[in-house]
């Protein structure tokens, strides 16, 4: 796992983005089923929910297992935005090697700069079990 975080750190040091963000690219290591690498993108602030700090975000991504399996995930996340961090949760629909895996996600984001943040999340798919992701997000 240490080998995975070295390239992620190098990516974070080389990133420069605009301050007003509405789109992110997320790179993560995945533990669980599958265990491997996750690449996703998030469309931020799709819909505000009667409060400036509560937003609906949509995310699409893919996970790649070290044994060659893959998963494609579509997520709808309600995000409680704070000054230095966000907490989010929502539903996910995964497509794992031809099967469908509905589930739930709970996670958090810690902002490092205006455009780079770390995230940790857990996901439970009802017919696949639990997995977790830890990674870096780059906001554009």
C-alpha positions, 0 to 999 in steps of 0.5 A, spaced: 500 500 500 505 504 501 507 504 493 500 506 491 501 513 496 508 515 493 505 516 486 499 519 489 503 524 493 507 526 487 500 527 483 498 532 489 505 536 489 504 537 481 497 540 481 495 547 480 487 548 479 482 554 479 480 556 486 472 556 484 471 548 483 465 544 481 468 538 478 473 533 482 478 527 479 479 522 485 484 517 485 484 512 491 487 505 493 481 500 495 481 495 500 475 490 500 472 487 494 475 489 489 482 491 492 486 495 488 485 502 485 479 507 484 479 512 479 473 517 479 470 524 478 465 528 481 460 533 479 459 538 485 454 542 487 448 539 483 443 541 487 443 545 494 438 543 499 435 549 502 442 550 505 448 553 503 452 548 506 448 542 504 449 539 497 447 534 492 453 531 488 454 526 483 460 521 482 462 516 477 468 512 477 471 505 476 475 500 481 480 496 478 482 489 482 489 487 482 487 480 479 483 483 473 476 484 476 473 491 475 467 495 478 463 501 475 460 505 480 455 511 480 454 515 486 449 520 489 452 523 495 449 528 500 455 533 502 455 537 509 460 542 507 464 545 513 470 550 512 476 545 513 472 538 511 466 535 508 462 529 511 458 526 506 453 519 505 449 517 500 447 511 495 451 507 490 450 503 484 455 498 482 456 494 476 461 489 478 464 484 472 456 483 469 453 483 476 449 489 480 451 491 487 446 497 490 449 500 497 451 505 501 457 510 502 459 514 508 465 518 508 469 525 509 474 530 506 479 534 509 482 540 505 489 541 504 489 546 499 483 550 495 484 545 490 487 538 493 484 534 499 484 527 502 478 523 503 476 516 507 470 513 505 467 506 507 462 503 502 457 497 503 454 493 497 448 489 499 450 483 495 458 484 495 460 486 502 464 492 505 470 496 502 473 502 503 477 507 499 483 512 501 485 517 496 486 524 494 481 529 490 483 534 485 478 540 484 478 544 478 
